Amino acid sequence: MKTDDLIDALAAGLEPVAPARMDPAWLCWAGGAATVAVALLLGVRPDLTEALQAPTPWLKAIYTALLAGAAIRLATRLGRPGIDARPAAAMLLAVVAAAVLWGGIETVMTPADQRMAGWLGGTWTVCGRNIVLASAFAAPLVFLSARKLAPTRPTAAGLALGVAAGGIAATAYGLLHCGEATAAFVATWYTLGVAAAGLIGAVVGRFALRW
């Protein structure tokens, strides 16, 4: 058999393979795990029904959900060898930058004697810790959702997955438990909590995502 004939025979019947992506079912389970963790470990705020009628909890949720979505996109691109992940990383940074800008504008417009109170709120010492706690229940499922990916930079991929878990956890935390309402608080302490979850994910990913 000639070389060209052999190549044609081997190529016969081949069909394009869909790009690997994170499993949405596992991501949904991650969201459920974070919700249960917040409800059981931290508790649901007693005025939840009234609070959800205001825009503030939903604005917080939009920010943290965008963080999670951008991190999932970044992890997906990092899990496809040869794909440029920089646009996805820029998207994630843009989400954070928009929140910081929003918080900065709000702070400038706040009377000087109220700025510190608005920035620190009443729970700044526990906000990040609570997000990391809830993310610990979401993270294993987020990592399982990435089983089909093949990251060549496991630490970076782990960081992205950790941020995704943190964003999912922060969304549940902001809707169900946290009563803080200022953009400056969310842009600072929520972001730091999600970033801490990302750093933990980077350490785990360095070993768990190697192949």
C-alpha positions as a Markdown table, in Angstrom:
| # | Residue | x | y | z |
|---|---|---|---|---|
| 1 | Met | 0.0 | 0.0 | 0.0 |
| 2 | Lys | 1.3 | 3.4 | -0.9 |
| 3 | Thr | 1.8 | 6.1 | 1.8 |
| 4 | Asp | -0.9 | 8.3 | 0.4 |
| 5 | Asp | -3.4 | 5.3 | 0.3 |
| 6 | Leu | -2.5 | 4.5 | 3.9 |
| 7 | Ile | -3.1 | 8.1 | 5.0 |
| 8 | Asp | -6.4 | 8.1 | 3.2 |
| 9 | Ala | -7.4 | 4.9 | 4.9 |
| 10 | Leu | -6.5 | 6.1 | 8.3 |
| 11 | Ala | -8.3 | 9.4 | 7.8 |
| 12 | Ala | -11.5 | 7.8 | 6.5 |
| 13 | Gly | -14.5 | 8.2 | 8.7 |
| 14 | Leu | -12.8 | 10.7 | 11.1 |
| 15 | Glu | -15.1 | 13.4 | 12.4 |
| 16 | Pro | -14.3 | 16.6 | 14.3 |
| 17 | Val | -14.2 | 16.2 | 18.1 |
| 18 | Ala | -15.9 | 18.8 | 20.1 |
| 19 | Pro | -13.6 | 20.9 | 22.3 |
| 20 | Ala | -13.4 | 19.8 | 25.9 |
| 21 | Arg | -15.3 | 21.9 | 28.3 |
| 22 | Met | -16.3 | 21.9 | 32.0 |
| 23 | Asp | -19.2 | 19.7 | 32.9 |
| 24 | Pro | -22.2 | 22.0 | 33.7 |
| 25 | Ala | -23.9 | 19.3 | 35.9 |
| 26 | Trp | -20.9 | 19.2 | 38.3 |
| 27 | Leu | -21.0 | 23.0 | 38.3 |
| 28 | Cys | -24.6 | 23.0 | 39.3 |
| 29 | Trp | -23.8 | 20.6 | 42.1 |
| 30 | Ala | -21.1 | 22.9 | 43.2 |
| 31 | Gly | -23.6 | 25.7 | 43.4 |
| 32 | Gly | -25.9 | 23.5 | 45.5 |
| 33 | Ala | -23.1 | 22.5 | 47.8 |
| 34 | Ala | -22.2 | 26.1 | 48.4 |
| 35 | Thr | -25.8 | 27.0 | 49.1 |
| 36 | Val | -26.2 | 24.2 | 51.6 |
| 37 | Ala | -22.9 | 25.1 | 53.3 |
| 38 | Val | -23.9 | 28.7 | 53.7 |
| 39 | Ala | -27.4 | 27.7 | 55.0 |
| 40 | Leu | -26.2 | 25.1 | 57.5 |
| 41 | Leu | -22.8 | 26.5 | 58.7 |
| 42 | Leu | -23.5 | 30.3 | 58.6 |
| 43 | Gly | -27.3 | 30.5 | 58.6 |
| 44 | Val | -29.8 | 32.3 | 56.5 |
| 45 | Arg | -30.4 | 35.9 | 57.3 |
| 46 | Pro | -33.8 | 36.3 | 59.0 |
| 47 | Asp | -35.0 | 39.1 | 56.7 |
| 48 | Leu | -34.1 | 37.2 | 53.5 |
| 49 | Thr | -37.6 | 37.6 | 51.9 |
| 50 | Glu | -37.5 | 41.4 | 52.4 |
| 51 | Ala | -33.8 | 41.7 | 51.5 |
| 52 | Leu | -34.2 | 39.9 | 48.2 |
| 53 | Gln | -36.8 | 42.5 | 47.1 |
| 54 | Ala | -34.0 | 45.1 | 47.1 |
| 55 | Pro | -31.5 | 45.4 | 44.3 |
| 56 | Thr | -28.4 | 45.2 | 46.5 |
| 57 | Pro | -28.2 | 41.4 | 47.0 |
| 58 | Trp | -28.7 | 40.8 | 43.3 |
| 59 | Leu | -26.0 | 43.4 | 42.3 |
| 60 | Lys | -23.6 | 41.5 | 44.6 |
| 61 | Ala | -24.7 | 38.2 | 43.0 |
| 62 | Ile | -24.1 | 39.6 | 39.5 |
| 63 | Tyr | -20.6 | 40.6 | 40.4 |
| 64 | Thr | -19.7 | 37.2 | 42.0 |
| 65 | Ala | -21.4 | 35.2 | 39.3 |
| 66 | Leu | -19.5 | 37.1 | 36.7 |
| 67 | Leu | -16.3 | 36.3 | 38.6 |
| 68 | Ala | -17.2 | 32.6 | 38.6 |
| 69 | Gly | -18.2 | 32.7 | 34.9 |
| 70 | Ala | -15.0 | 34.5 | 33.8 |
| 71 | Ala | -12.9 | 32.0 | 35.9 |
| 72 | Ile | -14.7 | 29.1 | 34.3 |
| 73 | Arg | -13.9 | 30.4 | 30.9 |
| 74 | Leu | -10.3 | 30.9 | 31.9 |
| 75 | Ala | -10.0 | 27.4 | 33.3 |
| 76 | Thr | -11.6 | 26.0 | 30.1 |
| 77 | Arg | -9.1 | 27.8 | 27.9 |
| 78 | Leu | -6.2 | 26.7 | 30.1 |
| 79 | Gly | -7.4 | 23.2 | 29.8 |
| 80 | Arg | -7.0 | 23.2 | 26.0 |
| 81 | Pro | -3.4 | 22.9 | 25.0 |
| 82 | Gly | -2.3 | 25.5 | 22.5 |
| 83 | Ile | -5.2 | 27.9 | 23.2 |
| 84 | Asp | -4.4 | 31.4 | 24.2 |
| 85 | Ala | -5.8 | 32.1 | 27.6 |
| 86 | Arg | -4.9 | 35.7 | 27.8 |
| 87 | Pro | -8.3 | 37.1 | 26.6 |
| 88 | Ala | -10.1 | 35.1 | 29.3 |
| 89 | Ala | -7.6 | 36.3 | 31.9 |
| 90 | Ala | -8.2 | 39.9 | 30.8 |
| 91 | Met | -12.0 | 39.3 | 31.1 |
| 92 | Leu | -11.6 | 38.2 | 34.7 |
| 93 | Leu | -9.4 | 41.2 | 35.5 |
| 94 | Ala | -11.9 | 43.5 | 33.8 |
| 95 | Val | -14.7 | 42.2 | 36.1 |
| 96 | Val | -12.6 | 42.9 | 39.1 |
| 97 | Ala | -11.6 | 46.3 | 37.8 |
| 98 | Ala | -15.2 | 47.3 | 37.2 |
| 99 | Ala | -16.1 | 46.4 | 40.8 |
| 100 | Val | -13.2 | 48.4 | 42.1 |
| 101 | Leu | -14.1 | 51.4 | 40.0 |
| 102 | Trp | -17.8 | 51.1 | 41.2 |
| 103 | Gly | -16.6 | 50.9 | 44.8 |
| 104 | Gly | -14.2 | 53.8 | 44.3 |
| 105 | Ile | -16.9 | 56.1 | 42.8 |
| 106 | Glu | -19.3 | 55.2 | 45.6 |
| 107 | Thr | -16.7 | 56.0 | 48.2 |
| 108 | Val | -15.9 | 59.4 | 46.7 |
| 109 | Met | -19.6 | 60.2 | 46.7 |
| 110 | Thr | -20.0 | 59.1 | 50.4 |
| 111 | Pro | -19.5 | 61.8 | 53.1 |
| 112 | Ala | -16.0 | 61.6 | 54.5 |
| 113 | Asp | -17.1 | 60.7 | 58.0 |
| 114 | Gln | -19.0 | 57.6 | 56.7 |
| 115 | Arg | -16.4 | 56.2 | 54.3 |
| 116 | Met | -14.6 | 54.0 | 56.7 |
| 117 | Ala | -17.9 | 52.5 | 58.0 |
| 118 | Gly | -19.1 | 51.8 | 54.5 |
| 119 | Trp | -15.8 | 50.2 | 53.5 |
| 120 | Leu | -15.4 | 48.0 | 56.5 |
| 121 | Gly | -19.1 | 47.3 | 57.2 |
| 122 | Gly | -19.7 | 45.2 | 60.3 |
| 123 | Thr | -18.3 | 41.9 | 59.0 |
| 124 | Trp | -15.0 | 42.7 | 57.2 |
| 125 | Thr | -13.1 | 40.4 | 59.6 |
| 126 | Val | -15.1 | 37.3 | 58.7 |
| 127 | Cys | -16.3 | 37.9 | 55.1 |
| 128 | Gly | -13.3 | 36.4 | 53.4 |
| 129 | Arg | -13.1 | 33.5 | 55.8 |
| 130 | Asn | -16.8 | 32.7 | 55.3 |
| 131 | Ile | -16.4 | 32.7 | 51.5 |
| 132 | Val | -13.4 | 30.4 | 51.7 |
| 133 | Leu | -15.4 | 28.1 | 54.0 |
| 134 | Ala | -18.3 | 27.8 | 51.6 |
| 135 | Ser | -15.9 | 27.4 | 48.7 |
| 136 | Ala | -14.3 | 24.4 | 50.4 |
| 137 | Phe | -17.6 | 22.5 | 49.7 |
| 138 | Ala | -17.9 | 23.8 | 46.1 |
| 139 | Ala | -14.3 | 23.3 | 45.1 |
| 140 | Pro | -14.1 | 19.5 | 44.8 |
| 141 | Leu | -17.1 | 19.5 | 42.5 |
| 142 | Val | -15.7 | 22.4 | 40.4 |
| 143 | Phe | -12.5 | 20.4 | 40.0 |
| 144 | Leu | -14.5 | 17.3 | 39.0 |
| 145 | Ser | -16.2 | 19.4 | 36.4 |
| 146 | Ala | -12.8 | 19.9 | 34.8 |
| 147 | Arg | -12.0 | 16.2 | 34.4 |
| 148 | Lys | -12.1 | 16.3 | 30.6 |
| 149 | Leu | -9.6 | 19.2 | 30.4 |
| 150 | Ala | -5.9 | 18.8 | 29.8 |
| 151 | Pro | -4.2 | 21.8 | 31.4 |
| 152 | Thr | -0.5 | 22.2 | 30.6 |
| 153 | Arg | -0.2 | 24.8 | 33.4 |
| 154 | Pro | -1.9 | 23.0 | 36.4 |
| 155 | Thr | -1.1 | 25.8 | 38.9 |
| 156 | Ala | -2.8 | 28.4 | 36.7 |
| 157 | Ala | -5.7 | 26.1 | 36.0 |
| 158 | Gly | -6.1 | 25.4 | 39.7 |
| 159 | Leu | -6.1 | 29.1 | 40.4 |
| 160 | Ala | -8.9 | 29.6 | 37.9 |
| 161 | Leu | -10.9 | 26.7 | 39.3 |
| 162 | Gly | -10.4 | 28.0 | 42.8 |
| 163 | Val | -11.6 | 31.5 | 41.8 |
| 164 | Ala | -14.6 | 29.8 | 40.1 |
| 165 | Ala | -15.4 | 28.0 | 43.4 |
| 166 | Gly | -14.9 | 31.2 | 45.3 |
| 167 | Gly | -17.3 | 33.1 | 43.0 |
| 168 | Ile | -19.9 | 30.4 | 43.3 |
| 169 | Ala | -19.6 | 30.4 | 47.1 |
| 170 | Ala | -19.6 | 34.2 | 47.3 |
| 171 | Thr | -22.8 | 34.3 | 45.3 |
| 172 | Ala | -24.6 | 32.0 | 47.8 |
| 173 | Tyr | -23.1 | 33.9 | 50.7 |
| 174 | Gly | -24.1 | 37.3 | 49.4 |
| 175 | Leu | -27.7 | 36.2 | 48.7 |
| 176 | Leu | -28.4 | 34.1 | 51.7 |
| 177 | His | -26.3 | 35.4 | 54.6 |
| 178 | Cys | -24.4 | 38.7 | 54.1 |
| 179 | Gly | -26.2 | 41.9 | 54.8 |
| 180 | Glu | -23.5 | 44.3 | 53.7 |
| 181 | Ala | -24.7 | 46.7 | 51.1 |
| 182 | Thr | -21.9 | 48.9 | 49.9 |
| 183 | Ala | -20.0 | 48.5 | 46.6 |
| 184 | Ala | -16.7 | 49.3 | 48.4 |
| 185 | Phe | -17.2 | 46.4 | 50.8 |
| 186 | Val | -18.0 | 44.0 | 48.1 |
| 187 | Ala | -15.2 | 45.1 | 45.8 |
| 188 | Thr | -12.7 | 44.7 | 48.6 |
| 189 | Trp | -13.7 | 41.9 | 51.0 |
| 190 | Tyr | -15.6 | 39.7 | 48.6 |
| 191 | Thr | -12.8 | 39.9 | 46.1 |
| 192 | Leu | -10.2 | 39.1 | 48.7 |
| 193 | Gly | -12.2 | 36.0 | 49.8 |
| 194 | Val | -12.6 | 34.8 | 46.2 |
| 195 | Ala | -8.9 | 35.5 | 45.6 |
| 196 | Ala | -8.0 | 33.4 | 48.7 |
| 197 | Ala | -10.1 | 30.5 | 47.3 |
| 198 | Gly | -8.1 | 30.9 | 44.1 |
| 199 | Leu | -4.8 | 30.7 | 45.8 |
| 200 | Ile | -5.9 | 27.5 | 47.6 |
| 201 | Gly | -7.0 | 26.2 | 44.2 |
| 202 | Ala | -3.6 | 27.0 | 42.7 |
| 203 | Val | -1.9 | 24.9 | 45.4 |
| 204 | Val | -4.3 | 22.0 | 44.9 |
| 205 | Gly | -4.2 | 22.2 | 41.1 |
| 206 | Arg | -0.4 | 22.0 | 41.0 |
| 207 | Phe | -0.8 | 18.4 | 42.1 |
| 208 | Ala | -4.4 | 17.4 | 41.3 |
| 209 | Leu | -4.3 | 18.6 | 37.7 |
| 210 | Arg | -0.9 | 17.1 | 36.6 |
| 211 | Trp | -1.1 | 14.6 | 33.8 |
